[in-house]
Structures are given as structure tokens and as C-alpha cells.
Amino acid sequence: MSEHKQMPEDNALPDAAPTLGTIASQLAPLLVRISALAGVAVPVHRFAYPEENDDGLELAQLESAQQAVALWKVRFSDGQARFFSPSEVTKSHLPLLWIAKTPANFDARIIRGLQNQGFLLENDEGATQYVPLEDISGGDILHLTVGEADLPNEEKNGLSAKDWFFKAIKKRKLVFIEAVLGTFMVSIFGLMSALYTMQVYDRVVPTNGFSTLWVLTVGVVLAVIFEFAMKLVRAQMVDRASKAIDIELSSVFFGKALDIRADARPHTVGTFAAQIKHFESVRNFMTSTTLFILADAPFALFFIFVIYLIAGSVALVPLVMMFFGLLIGLSMIGRVEKYTLENMEESNKKNGLLIEAIDGIESVKAVAGEWKVKDRWRALTLKISNTELKTKLLTTVSTSSAQAVQQLSYIGIIATGAYSISQGNLTMGGLIACSIISGRALTPLAQIPNLIVQWKNAQVALKVLDNIMAMPSDQNSERNIVPDRFEGQLDLSDLEFVYGENSPPVLVEKLSVKPGERIALIGSVGSGKSTLLKLLAGLYRPQSGRVFLDGVDMQHIAVEFLREQIGFLPQEVRLFNGTLRENLVLGLPVLSDSQILQAAEKTGLDQAIKAHPMGLDIMISEGGKGLSGGQRQLVGLTRLLLARPKFLLLDEPTASLDGQLEAKVLDGLFKDIHQHTVVIIATHKPHAMKHVDRVVVMEAGQLAIDGPRDKVFEEIKRQSNARRAK
């Protein structure tokens, strides 16, 4: 049984009300812990971003408990919060957040358990203590739950592109049902003009019943107005639903593109980007345009039935013509599918060539390769034009055939109607009404060719998107582990990884890294150093073997947690369109300019900032244009110093730097990082060796030598002398 202790007052702020920053800094680790217990990894700084809540109220104006709720809901859009009294708390509610109600001091804890009419509280450092019920009765108790949208969901992770589309449409099914009902009303109102014409010819003209004419005219004008209004309302409803679907699905597919594991990512960036964008053709097919065509189609039979009520057997003419029109449209499906597939594949290649040529224009010009790129562009354009011409020809043939069917239907109705009139079975007004109604009945036929083309585009796009959704993700489908803390102990066993068919495998039988170690990873070009670093960073997943982080399989740890704790600097640092400041704080909390400049001074980036008139507002174009290769590396290093991960993986971090700047950067880097931070640096630069205490040598994807720095260099020298002696 825990000993009764009074609530500690280590975090008290006497003589002054706590600031928002003070409250947020103490709340953040507690909110992170509650998130972790719910199975969601959230970096601490994510709870430091907002300055106001969703309603626009300044957080500084809210009470401490309300600030916690506001911070929570800003991070979790669907998150819920509920206040409890101490007597209401049960074990099923745990964990809970307790916040003291004192005007001058701030204290917050997590309620982790119930014990002997008291509570087991955990502070922001993970220490726990028993507190009696009466000692916390003066505070607020909150139950914070993560929303469904933020929870890991095995079912969602297994959804195909088609499933996502139907899921999005199903959520808004009432809108589309109402749109179909609106289409029914539009069709009913559309009959009014035909019936009006019939009544005028049959009743008004023979009797000069102009009072009847005015009544009928007013009625049909109202019907036209209602039809117009109904079409507008229907279009607005469906367009708004389509916009919501667009936002939801674009986020899904873009999120999947970001989540694809690095070793499974397609190599052709432009083609991949074009494939992601294909979801628009599927969305267009599954929403407004298609909906109205499909909704109008059943009413074609209804219109033919109305013709039957008016003219009897004359209704057989549009019925037979509709059948022939459908046959013509269906006969085009096979060839349309073939040409659509060819067109989409070539369009993706053309888009990929465009992006590659623009991004690598300097390399193209350096080898005088413009003519070759132009030839490839011309060949792709020619192929696309040929398939587009064939598709357009089929569409034109089908559309013209549908129009011919409509005209033949009109001629047939007039011809058969004339016989019916002579036999006394039909009036002149009825014949005119039937000709008008037949036009509306066969209107969907003219839209069938375009519908088929859209359908085939959507089919091909869905297959492509399904393949993308099936690509392996960084995050496992099951709920992942979010550790309480990170020590930095890493262990590899029987690891095997092959990147592509023609690449040599990386085979590591055993490797162990302890907290605080400084390790140099050396080896010849192509020996597997970069691949090993990416495996350690969790960017690649081994085909066999295990990577353990603090005794936990890395595959089971939440990716967000890994990204926060493990910092990886690739050989080529990629920057994004925006200012230098935006690139430096990418993925980090809002930092002051002083903090940024202080980190930049340690890496030498401050010289570039001082030399430019715009300072931190230097504009960087896409791909990092505007900075040299060495400056881009300094940006990456500065970003790491700002992020302060506990495990640093550096892949040739000073390859583009001169000797003097390299020495300054490495000296500042190793001096600034915490003594328990692990550093593994792949390098060939001698200056880095004085900062490491262990060297790992790789040859042909395997660990050849591993040991203390001086002993490894002695072994390398001995092997070199032995080779010379031979």
C-alpha cells in the first residue's frame, strides 16, 4: 500500500498567475501520454501550436481546464472531453486528467488508477504517487478521448480505392437520394410542356377557348419555373456533396502517397503524381454528371409509357429505337476501353517526362541531351494523339448514331401517328405531344457515348489507385506501440534487405548500439551504408530479420514516435518551395528567430543568412533551387539541431563542404548534442573520426569490421599491408 503523501508543490509559481506558455509546457507531456495510452503517437510540440481555440477565443483568456480541452481538440478534430466529479470516476474511465484550481499556481497530473478511496497520480516526468480523494476534490477531472478519425483502424488501412469512393458516397447517400427524387420531379415537370401543347391543339384551337389557354399557359409557365428551380437546387446539393467527397478523398490518396514506405515507393515521380491525380476522373464519374444520366435513364421507360397512354402502339417506335441505340453504345465498349488504357498510360509517361526534364534541366543541357528529350516528348505526344483520335472517332460515331436514332424515332412516330389519326385513335395534339415526349425519352441515349468513355477512364483510374492503396505503408495496420520514453538502445539480428532486383543485398547478422555511442560507418561506394542507415531510421523495412529499439521491434512502434526520436539526414537534402525559415522549421513547433539563428550559427548557415538581404526570408524554389548543395546540407543539419532527436543518423553530412567549414560544422554538432544522444555517421572525411569512439566497416553489404576506432584503423592498415605484400 502506498504511503499517504501531500501533493508536491515543485511546479508552483508563487506571486503570479501562470502564463499560457507555462501551462502548455506542463500540459503537453501529459496530453502526449494520454494520446499514447489511446494508441496515437503525438510529438510534444504539436500541443504548443494553437493560440486560440476552434471558436476563435484566445486560450490565454480561458481557464486551465478549458485550455487543456482546447489544446486537445485542436490536435484531434473529432476528440471529445467530459468533466467528472471525483465520486463519478470508475476504472473504465481511466486515464483521466486532473488540473488543480488555484489562481496563482498551476498543477496537472494523470489519474492512472484507483486505490483505497484515493487516486494514483502520474506527473509530467512519469513519477507516480498515491493521493487521497479529499486532496484533489478542488480540481477539475477531465476525460479526454481521441476521435475515430485519429485512431489506427485496421479496416480503414485495408480499404481499396473503390471502397473509399463508395464509403465517401455512402456517408452522403441522403443527398444523392434527394437528388434522384429531384430528378423525378424535373421529369414530371418536363411533361407539362408536351401536355400543354396537346391541350392547346385539341381543346383551345378548335373551340377558341382563350380563357382556357391563359389558365394552361400560367400553369405551364409555373411548371417551367419549378423545373428550373429544381435543377438549380439539385445541382447545388450534388456539387456540395461532390466538393466534400473531393476534399475527403484527395486527403486520403495524398496521405497514402506520403505514407508509402520509402523502399516501396515508385521511382517515376511524375508518373506517380499523375496516377494520384486520376482520382478526379473517378470522382467526376461517381458524382454529379453520372448521377443525372443514370437517374434520367429509368424515366425513359416512364416517358414511353406516357406515349403509350396517349397513342397506344405508337409507343413501340421509341421503345425499339431505344433498344438499337443501347446496342450501338454497348458495341463500342471494348475498343473504348483499349484506347482509354493506352491513352492513360502514355499520358502518365508524358507527365513523368515533363517533371523530370524540368527538374533536371541542368543535367540535360550539360550532356547536350535536349534533342533526345524532345524526341521522347514528340513520340509520346504522337501516341497520345493517335489514341485520342481513335477514342474521339468512336465517340463521334456513337453520338451521331444516337442522334440518328432520335431522328428516326421522331420520323417513325410522325408516320405511325398519322395512321393512328386517320383511324381515329389519336388526335393532332396527341401526336405533337408524343413527338416532344419521345425527344425527352431518348435524350439519355445521346449521353451514353460520353458516359462509356468516362466509365472506362474511371475503371482504369480505379485499378491504378487500387495498386497505390495496396502499396506497403510506414504504419502497420494494427495498433502500434507508443513507448513511455526513449533510451536509444538499438539491436539488429539476422537482418536481410534487397532494394530492387539488380541491387546487392544488405546482410547484417548482428549489430548492437548503446545509448550515447558515437559511431562512424565507413566503406566503399555501393557497400550499403546509406541503405543500412535507412533501415535503422525505419524508412526501409527488412525482408527478414529484426530491428529492436529499446527492446521493442521497430515495426511495432508508432511511426510518429520514431520520426520524433530518430533524426535522419540523407546525402541529398531536399528543400521545398517557400522561405528558408519555413524549410528550417518544417515539422517542428513554432520557433523564435533567435533560436533558429543560434542553431544556424553552430552549423555555419548563419553566414549565408547574413550575406543575403532577405535573411531568413530567402525564397527557395521547388527542389531547393536558390541554395548550393553545401548550403542545403547545412539547412538539413540546422533542422536536426532544432529538432534535437535522441538518435542521429547522418549520411555523408559534410560531403559538399570545404575542409574548414566541415571542421567547424562537425565540432559544433558534436559539442551541442546531448551526451546520451546516439550518433551514427556515414562518412569518408578524416575530420569526423576524432569525434567517434567506434567504427563499423561495410563491404558488399555486410559488416566487415566493428570495434573501437583505433583498433579498427589498425586492422584496416594491417589488411592493406597484407594485400600489398601479395
C-alpha positions in Angstrom: 0.0 0.0 0.0 1.4 3.4 -1.0 2.2 5.8 1.7 0.0 8.9 2.1 1.8 12.0 0.7 0.8 15.6 0.4 0.6 17.0 -3.2 4.1 18.3 -4.1 4.4 22.0 -5.0 7.6 21.8 -7.1 5.9 23.3 -10.0 4.2 26.1 -8.2 4.5 29.7 -9.5 4.2 31.9 -6.4 3.2 35.5 -6.6 2.0 35.4 -10.2 -0.7 33.8 -12.3 0.7 31.1 -14.6 1.2 32.1 -18.2 -0.2 30.2 -21.2 3.3 29.1 -22.1 3.8 27.7 -18.6 0.5 25.8 -18.6 1.0 24.5 -22.1 4.6 23.3 -21.3 3.3 21.2 -18.4 0.2 20.1 -20.1 1.9 19.0 -23.3 3.7 15.9 -22.0 0.5 14.8 -20.1 -1.6 15.2 -23.3 1.1 13.2 -25.2 0.9 10.4 -22.6 -2.9 10.3 -22.7 -2.7 10.1 -26.5 -0.1 7.3 -26.3 -2.4 5.4 -24.0 -5.1 5.7 -26.7 -2.7 4.3 -29.2 -1.8 7.5 -31.0 1.7 9.0 -31.1 1.8 12.8 -30.9 5.1 14.8 -30.6 5.1 17.1 -27.6 5.4 20.3 -29.7 2.0 19.5 -31.5 0.2 20.8 -28.4 2.2 24.0 -28.4 1.0 25.3 -31.7 -2.5 26.9 -31.1 -3.0 30.3 -29.6 -6.8 30.2 -29.9 -9.4 27.5 -29.9 -11.8 26.5 -32.6 -14.3 29.2 -31.7 -11.6 31.9 -32.1 -11.3 32.6 -28.3 -7.8 33.3 -27.1 -6.5 30.4 -25.0 -5.0 32.9 -22.5 -8.5 34.0 -21.6 -9.7 30.5 -20.8 -9.4 28.6 -17.5 -6.6 26.0 -17.2 -9.1 23.1 -17.7 -10.6 24.7 -20.8 -7.1 25.4 -22.2 -6.4 21.6 -21.9 -9.7 20.8 -23.8 -8.9 23.4 -26.4 -5.3 22.1 -27.0 -6.7 18.6 -27.2 -9.4 19.4 -29.7 -7.1 21.4 -31.9 -4.9 18.3 -32.3 -7.8 15.8 -32.5 -10.6 17.2 -34.7 -13.1 14.6 -33.5 -11.8 14.4 -29.9 -14.2 14.6 -27.0 -13.9 16.0 -23.5 -16.1 15.4 -20.4 -15.8 16.7 -16.9 -16.1 14.3 -13.9 -16.5 14.7 -10.2 -14.2 12.5 -8.0 -17.2 10.4 -6.9 -18.1 9.6 -10.5 -14.7 8.2 -11.5 -14.5 4.5 -12.2 -11.8 2.3 -13.6 -13.4 2.2 -17.0 -12.9 6.0 -17.3 -9.1 5.8 -16.8 -6.8 7.5 -17.7 -8.1 10.9 -16.7 -6.5 14.4 -16.5 -6.6 16.3 -13.2 -6.0 20.0 -13.1 -5.7 22.0 -9.8 -8.0 25.0 -9.4 -5.7 27.7 -7.9 -5.5 31.3 -9.1 -1.7 31.7 -8.7 -0.4 28.1 -9.2 -0.8 25.5 -11.9 -0.6 21.8 -11.4 -1.8 18.9 -13.6 -1.5 15.1 -13.3 -2.8 12.0 -15.0 -5.1 9.8 -12.9 -3.8 6.3 -13.7 -5.5 4.2 -11.0 -8.0 4.0 -8.1 -6.7 2.7 -4.7 -8.2 2.8 -1.2 -10.6 5.7 -1.8 -7.8 7.6 -3.4 -6.1 8.1 -6.8 -2.8 7.1 -8.3 -1.4 10.2 -10.0 1.3 10.5 -12.6 3.2 13.8 -13.2 4.8 15.1 -16.4 8.0 13.2 -15.7 6.3 9.8 -15.3 6.6 9.6 -11.5 3.5 8.3 -9.6 2.2 8.8 -6.1 -1.0 8.0 -4.1 -3.3 10.9 -3.2 -6.4 10.7 -1.1 -9.8 11.7 -2.5 -10.1 14.8 -0.5 -6.8 16.2 -1.7 -7.9 16.5 -5.3 -11.6 17.4 -4.7 -10.8 21.1 -5.5 -9.6 20.4 -9.0 -11.1 19.6 -12.4 -11.1 16.0 -13.7 -11.3 15.6 -17.5 -11.9 12.5 -19.6 -10.2 13.1 -23.0 -10.9 10.7 -25.8 -9.3 10.5 -29.3 -11.8 10.7 -32.2 -12.4 7.8 -34.5 -10.7 9.6 -37.4 -7.4 9.7 -35.4 -7.4 6.2 -34.1 -5.4 3.5 -36.0 -8.0 1.4 -37.8 -7.2 -2.0 -39.4 -10.4 -1.9 -41.5 -9.6 1.5 -43.0 -6.0 0.5 -43.8 -7.3 -2.4 -45.8 -9.7 -0.4 -47.9 -9.2 -0.3 -51.7 -9.7 2.9 -53.7 -13.2 1.7 -54.8 -14.1 1.1 -51.1 -13.0 4.6 -50.2 -15.2 6.1 -53.0 -18.3 4.1 -52.0 -17.6 4.8 -48.4 -17.5 8.6 -49.1 -20.6 8.5 -51.2 -22.5 6.3 -48.7 -21.8 8.9 -46.0 -23.7 11.4 -48.2 -26.3 9.0 -49.6 -29.3 11.1 -48.4 -28.0 14.0 -50.7 -27.9 11.7 -53.7 -31.3 10.1 -52.9 -32.8 13.6 -52.7 -31.1 14.4 -56.0 -32.7 11.4 -57.6 -36.1 12.4 -56.2 -35.4 15.9 -57.6 -34.7 14.3 -61.0 -38.1 12.6 -60.8 -39.8 15.9 -60.1 -37.8 17.5 -63.0 -39.0 14.7 -65.3 -42.7 15.2 -64.2 -42.4 19.0 -64.8 -40.8 18.2 -68.2 -44.0 16.5 -69.3 -46.0 19.7 -68.7 -44.9 21.4 -71.9 -45.9 18.3 -74.0 -49.3 18.0 -72.3 -49.8 21.8 -72.7 -49.2 21.5 -76.4 -51.7 18.6 -76.7 -54.4 20.5 -74.8 -53.9 23.7 -76.9 -54.2 21.8 -80.2 -57.1 19.6 -79.2 -59.2 21.9 -77.0 -58.2 25.5 -77.3 -57.7 25.9 -81.1 -61.0 24.1 -82.2 -63.2 25.9 -79.7 -61.3 29.3 -79.4 -61.2 28.7 -75.7 -58.8 31.5 -74.9 -59.7 31.7 -71.2 -58.6 28.0 -71.0 -55.5 28.9 -72.9 -54.5 31.5 -70.3 -55.1 29.1 -67.5 -53.0 26.4 -69.2 -50.3 28.9 -70.1 -50.0 30.2 -66.5 -49.8 26.6 -65.3 -47.1 25.5 -67.7 -45.0 28.7 -67.0 -45.2 27.8 -63.3 -44.1 24.3 -64.2 -41.1 25.6 -66.2 -40.1 27.9 -63.3 -40.4 25.0 -60.8 -38.3 22.8 -63.1 -35.6 25.5 -63.4 -35.5 26.0 -59.6 -35.4 22.2 -59.0 -32.5 21.8 -61.4 -30.6 24.6 -59.6 -31.3 23.1 -56.2 -30.4 19.6 -57.3 -27.1 20.8 -58.9 -26.1 22.7 -55.7 -26.8 19.8 -53.5 -24.8 17.4 -55.5 -22.0 19.8 -56.2 -21.6 20.5 -52.4 -21.5 16.7 -51.7 -19.0 16.3 -54.5 -16.8 19.0 -53.0 -16.9 17.3 -49.6 -16.0 14.0 -51.3 -13.2 15.7 -53.2 -11.7 17.1 -50.0 -12.0 13.8 -48.2 -10.7 11.5 -50.9 -7.9 13.9 -52.0 -6.7 13.8 -48.4 -6.9 10.0 -48.3 -4.9 9.5 -51.5 -2.4 12.2 -50.8 -2.0 10.8 -47.3 -1.4 7.4 -48.7 1.2 8.8 -51.1 3.0 10.2 -48.1 2.6 7.0 -46.1 4.0 4.6 -48.7 7.2 3.1 -47.4 10.4 4.5 -48.9 11.6 1.2 -50.3 8.2 0.5 -52.0 7.8 4.0 -53.4 7.6 4.2 -57.3 10.8 5.6 -58.9 9.0 7.6 -61.5 7.8 10.7 -59.6 5.9 12.4 -62.4 4.1 9.2 -63.4 3.2 8.5 -59.8 1.9 12.1 -59.3 -0.3 11.7 -62.4 -1.7 8.4 -61.1 -2.7 10.1 -57.8 -4.5 12.8 -59.7 -6.6 10.3 -61.6 -9.0 10.1 -58.6 -10.6 13.2 -60.1 -11.9 11.3 -63.1 -13.4 8.7 -60.8 -15.0 11.4 -58.6 -16.5 13.1 -61.6 -17.9 9.8 -62.8 -19.4 8.8 -59.5 -21.0 12.1 -58.7 -23.0 14.8 -60.5 -22.6 14.1 -64.2 -23.2 10.4 -64.0 -25.9 10.6 -61.4 -28.1 12.7 -63.6 -27.6 10.4 -66.6 -28.3 7.3 -64.6 -31.3 9.0 -62.8 -32.8 10.1 -66.2 -32.4 6.6 -67.8 -35.3 4.9 -65.9 -37.6 7.8 -66.8 -37.1 7.0 -70.5 -39.4 4.0 -70.0 -41.8 6.2 -68.0 -42.0 8.6 -70.9 -42.5 5.8 -73.4 -45.4 4.6 -71.1 -46.9 8.1 -71.2 -46.7 7.9 -75.0 -48.5 4.5 -74.8 -51.3 6.1 -72.7 -51.7 8.8 -75.3 -51.1 7.0 -78.6 -51.2 3.2 -77.9 -49.0 1.2 -80.3 -47.1 4.3 -81.4 -45.0 3.8 -78.2 -43.4 0.8 -79.9 -41.4 3.1 -82.1 -39.3 4.9 -79.4 -39.0 1.6 -77.5 -37.4 -0.2 -80.5 -35.2 2.8 -81.3 -34.0 2.9 -77.7 -33.0 -0.7 -77.9 -31.0 -0.1 -81.1 -29.4 2.9 -79.5 -28.2 0.9 -76.5 -26.8 -1.8 -78.8 -24.8 0.8 -80.7 -23.4 2.2 -77.4 -22.5 -1.1 -75.9 -20.7 -2.3 -79.1 -18.2 0.5 -78.6 -17.2 -0.6 -75.0 -14.3 -2.9 -75.9 -12.4 -0.5 -78.2 -13.1 2.5 -75.9 -11.5 0.5 -73.0 -8.5 -0.4 -75.1 -7.8 3.1 -76.3 -8.5 4.7 -72.9 -6.0 2.4 -71.2 -3.3 3.2 -73.8 -4.1 7.0 -73.5 -3.8 7.0 -69.7 -0.5 5.0 -69.7 1.1 7.3 -72.3 -0.2 10.4 -70.5 1.3 9.3 -67.3 4.7 8.8 -69.0 4.4 12.2 -70.7 3.7 13.8 -67.3 6.7 12.0 -65.8 9.0 13.1 -68.6 7.8 16.7 -68.2 8.6 16.8 -64.5 12.0 15.0 -64.9 13.1 17.3 -67.8 12.2 20.5 -65.9 13.7 19.3 -62.6 16.9 18.1 -64.2 17.2 20.6 -67.0 20.8 21.5 -66.0 21.9 17.8 -66.3 20.1 17.6 -69.7 21.9 20.7 -71.0 25.2 19.6 -69.6 25.2 16.5 -71.8 23.5 18.3 -74.8 20.6 15.9 -74.4 17.8 18.4 -75.3 17.3 16.7 -78.7 16.8 13.3 -77.2 14.3 14.6 -74.6 12.4 16.4 -77.4 12.3 13.2 -79.4 10.8 11.2 -76.5 8.3 14.0 -75.9 7.3 14.0 -79.6 6.9 10.2 -79.6 4.7 10.2 -76.5 2.6 13.1 -77.9 2.1 11.3 -81.1 1.0 8.1 -79.4 -1.4 10.1 -77.2 -2.8 12.0 -80.2 -3.4 8.7 -82.1 -5.3 7.1 -79.2 -7.3 10.3 -78.6 -8.3 10.5 -82.3 -9.4 6.9 -82.2 -11.4 7.5 -79.0 -13.0 10.7 -80.4 -13.9 8.9 -83.6 -15.7 6.2 -81.6 -17.4 8.8 -79.5 -18.4 10.8 -82.6 -19.8 7.6 -84.3 -21.7 6.7 -81.2 -23.1 10.2 -80.6 -24.1 10.6 -84.3 -25.7 7.2 -84.2 -27.7 8.2 -81.1 -28.8 11.4 -82.8 -29.8 9.4 -85.9 -31.8 7.1 -83.7 -33.6 10.1 -82.2 -34.4 11.5 -85.7 -35.6 8.1 -86.9 -37.7 7.8 -83.8 -39.3 11.2 -84.5 -40.0 10.2 -88.1 -41.4 6.8 -87.1 -43.7 8.5 -84.5 -45.0 11.0 -87.1 -45.5 8.3 -89.7 -47.3 5.8 -87.4 -49.1 8.6 -85.7 -50.6 9.8 -89.0 -52.1 6.3 -89.5 -53.5 6.4 -85.9 -55.1 9.8 -86.6 -56.7 8.5 -89.7 -58.2 5.6 -87.8 -59.4 8.0 -85.1 -57.2 6.6 -82.4 -55.1 9.7 -81.9 -55.6 13.5 -82.1 -53.3 16.0 -83.8 -52.3 17.5 -80.3 -51.6 14.0 -79.1 -49.2 13.3 -82.0 -47.3 16.5 -81.3 -47.1 15.7 -77.6 -45.8 12.3 -78.4 -43.1 13.7 -80.6 -42.0 16.0 -77.8 -42.0 13.3 -75.2 -40.0 10.9 -77.4 -37.3 13.5 -77.6 -37.0 13.6 -73.8 -37.2 9.8 -73.6 -34.3 9.3 -76.0 -32.1 12.2 -74.7 -30.1 9.9 -72.4 -29.1 7.9 -75.5 -27.0 10.8 -76.8 -25.1 10.9 -73.5 -24.3 7.2 -73.5 -21.0 7.5 -75.5 -19.5 10.1 -73.2 -20.8 8.0 -70.2 -18.9 5.0 -71.6 -15.7 6.9 -72.1 -15.9 8.3 -68.5 -16.7 4.9 -67.1 -13.6 3.4 -68.8 -11.5 6.2 -67.6 -12.8 5.7 -64.1 -12.3 1.9 -64.3 -8.6 2.3 -65.4 -8.0 5.0 -62.7 -9.6 2.8 -60.0 -7.2 0.0 -60.9 -4.2 2.3 -60.7 -5.5 3.8 -57.4 -6.1 0.3 -56.0 -2.5 -0.6 -56.8 -1.4 2.5 -54.9 -3.6 1.8 -51.9 -2.1 -1.8 -51.8 1.4 -0.5 -51.5 3.0 -1.1 -48.1 2.8 1.8 -45.6 5.1 3.0 -42.9 2.4 2.3 -40.4 1.2 -1.2 -39.7 -2.5 -1.9 -39.8 -2.6 -3.0 -36.1 -2.4 -0.6 -33.2 1.2 0.4 -32.7 3.2 0.8 -29.6 3.9 4.2 -28.2 6.7 3.8 -25.6 6.8 6.0 -22.4 10.4 7.1 -23.0 13.3 6.6 -25.4 16.7 5.4 -24.2 18.4 4.7 -27.6 19.4 1.1 -27.3 19.3 -0.5 -30.8 19.9 -4.1 -31.7 19.8 -5.8 -35.1 19.7 -9.6 -35.7 19.8 -11.6 -38.9 18.8 -8.6 -41.0 18.4 -9.0 -44.8 17.3 -6.4 -47.2 17.4 -6.1 -51.0 16.5 -2.9 -52.7 15.4 -3.9 -56.2 16.3 -6.9 -58.3 19.7 -5.7 -59.5 20.9 -4.3 -56.2 23.3 -6.3 -53.9 21.7 -7.4 -50.6 22.5 -5.9 -47.2 23.1 -8.7 -44.7 23.8 -7.9 -41.1 24.0 -10.8 -38.7 24.3 -8.8 -35.6 24.7 -5.1 -34.6 24.2 -3.5 -31.2 24.2 0.3 -30.5 24.2 1.6 -26.9 22.9 5.0 -25.7 25.4 7.8 -26.2 27.6 5.9 -28.7 29.4 7.8 -31.5 29.9 5.5 -34.4 31.4 6.1 -37.9 30.1 4.0 -40.7 32.7 3.7 -43.5 33.0 1.6 -46.6 33.4 2.0 -50.4 30.7 3.4 -52.7 27.9 0.9 -53.0 28.8 -1.0 -49.9 25.3 -0.5 -48.4 26.0 2.3 -45.9 23.0 4.5 -46.9 20.7 1.5 -47.1 21.7 0.4 -43.6 21.1 3.9 -42.2 17.6 4.0 -43.8 16.9 0.6 -42.2 17.9 2.0 -38.8 15.7 5.0 -39.4 12.7 2.9 -40.1 12.4 4.2 -43.7 13.1 0.8 -45.1 11.7 -2.5 -43.8 13.9 -5.6 -43.9 12.7 -8.6 -45.8 13.9 -10.8 -42.9 15.4 -10.2 -39.5 14.5 -7.8 -36.8 15.5 -4.3 -35.6 14.8 -3.7 -31.9 14.7 -0.2 -30.3 14.8 -0.3 -26.5 13.8 -4.0 -26.8 10.8 -3.3 -29.0 10.6 -4.4 -32.6 10.7 -1.2 -34.6 8.0 -2.5 -36.9 5.6 -2.4 -34.0 6.4 1.2 -32.8 4.3 4.1 -34.0 5.9 5.9 -36.9 5.2 9.3 -35.4 7.2 8.3 -32.3 10.1 7.1 -34.4 10.2 10.3 -36.5 10.4 12.3 -33.3 13.1 10.3 -31.7 15.3 9.3 -34.7 16.7 12.1 -36.9 17.9 11.1 -40.4 19.9 13.3 -42.7 20.2 12.0 -46.3 23.1 12.7 -48.6 20.9 15.0 -50.7 18.8 17.3 -48.6 15.5 18.1 -50.3 14.1 21.5 -49.7 10.6 22.8 -50.6 9.1 25.9 -52.2 9.0 28.6 -49.5 11.2 30.7 -47.3 14.4 29.5 -45.7 12.6 29.9 -42.3 9.8 27.6 -43.4 12.2 24.9 -44.5 14.2 25.1 -41.3 11.1 24.6 -39.1 9.4 22.1 -41.3 7.7 19.6 -39.0 8.8 21.5 -35.9 7.0 23.7 -33.4 6.9 27.5 -33.9 10.4 28.7 -33.0 11.7 32.2 -32.5 14.2 33.7 -34.9 16.7 33.8 -32.1 16.5 30.0 -31.7 16.9 29.5 -35.4 19.8 31.8 -35.7 21.5 30.3 -32.7 21.3 26.8 -34.4 22.4 28.3 -37.7 25.5 29.8 -36.1 26.6 26.3 -34.9 26.3 24.8 -38.4 27.7 27.8 -40.3 24.4 28.5 -42.1 24.4 31.9 -40.4 26.9 33.2 -43.0 24.5 32.6 -45.9 21.7 34.2 -43.9 23.8 37.3 -43.1 25.1 37.6 -46.7 21.6 37.7 -48.2 19.4 40.9 -47.9 16.3 38.9 -47.1 17.9 36.9 -44.2 15.6 34.0 -43.1 13.1 35.1 -45.7 15.3 33.9 -48.6 12.9 32.4 -51.1 13.7 28.8 -52.1 12.1 27.4 -55.2 10.9 23.8 -55.7 13.7 21.2 -55.2 15.9 23.6 -53.2 16.9 25.8 -56.1 18.5 29.0 -54.8 20.9 27.3 -52.5 24.1 25.4 -53.2 24.5 21.7 -52.4 26.6 22.6 -49.3 24.1 25.1 -48.1 21.3 22.6 -48.5 23.3 20.2 -46.3 23.7 23.0 -43.7 19.9 23.5 -43.7 19.4 19.8 -43.0 21.9 19.9 -40.2 20.4 23.0 -38.7 17.0 21.5 -38.8 18.3 18.5 -36.9 19.8 20.7 -34.2 16.5 22.4 -33.8 14.6 19.1 -33.7 17.0 17.6 -31.1 16.3 13.9 -31.7 17.9 11.4 -29.4 19.2 9.2 -32.3 21.1 10.9 -35.1 21.7 9.1 -38.4 23.9 11.2 -40.7 24.6 10.1 -44.3 27.7 12.0 -45.6 26.6 15.2 -43.9 29.6 17.2 -45.0 30.2 15.8 -48.4 29.6 19.2 -50.1 31.6 21.3 -47.6 35.1 22.5 -47.8 37.6 21.4 -45.1 37.4 24.5 -42.9 33.6 24.6 -42.8 33.5 20.9 -42.4 35.6 21.1 -39.2 33.5 23.9 -37.8 30.2 22.1 -38.5 31.3 18.8 -37.0 32.9 20.4 -34.0 29.7 22.4 -33.3 27.5 19.4 -34.0 29.2 17.0 -31.6 29.7 19.7 -29.0 26.0 20.7 -28.9 24.2 17.3 -28.8 23.4 15.6 -25.5 25.9 13.1 -24.2 23.2 10.3 -24.3 22.3 11.0 -27.9 23.4 8.3 -30.3 25.2 9.4 -33.5 25.9 7.2 -36.4 27.7 9.0 -39.2 28.4 7.5 -42.7 31.5 9.4 -43.9 34.8 9.3 -45.6 36.1 12.5 -44.1 39.0 12.1 -41.6 37.9 15.1 -39.5 34.8 13.2 -38.4 36.8 10.4 -37.0 38.1 12.3 -34.0 34.5 12.7 -32.7 33.7 8.9 -32.8 34.7 6.2 -30.4 33.6 3.3 -32.6 34.0 2.4 -36.3 31.9 0.0 -38.4 33.3 -1.0 -41.8 30.9 -2.3 -44.5 31.9 -4.3 -47.5 29.5 -5.7 -50.1 26.5 -5.1 -47.9 28.0 -6.8 -44.8 29.7 -5.7 -41.7 33.4 -6.5 -42.2 34.9 -4.9 -39.1 33.3 -3.5 -36.0 35.1 -2.2 -32.9 36.9 0.7 -31.2 38.1 3.4 -33.5 41.9 2.9 -33.1 41.7 -0.9 -33.2 39.6 -0.8 -36.4 42.1 1.5 -38.1 45.0 -0.7 -37.1 43.1 -3.7 -38.6 42.4 -1.8 -41.8 46.1 -0.8 -42.0 47.2 -4.4 -41.4 44.9 -5.8 -44.1 46.1 -3.1 -46.5 49.7 -4.0 -45.9 48.9 -7.7 -46.3 47.3 -7.0 -49.7 50.4 -5.0 -50.8 52.7 -7.8 -49.8 50.8 -10.2 -52.0 
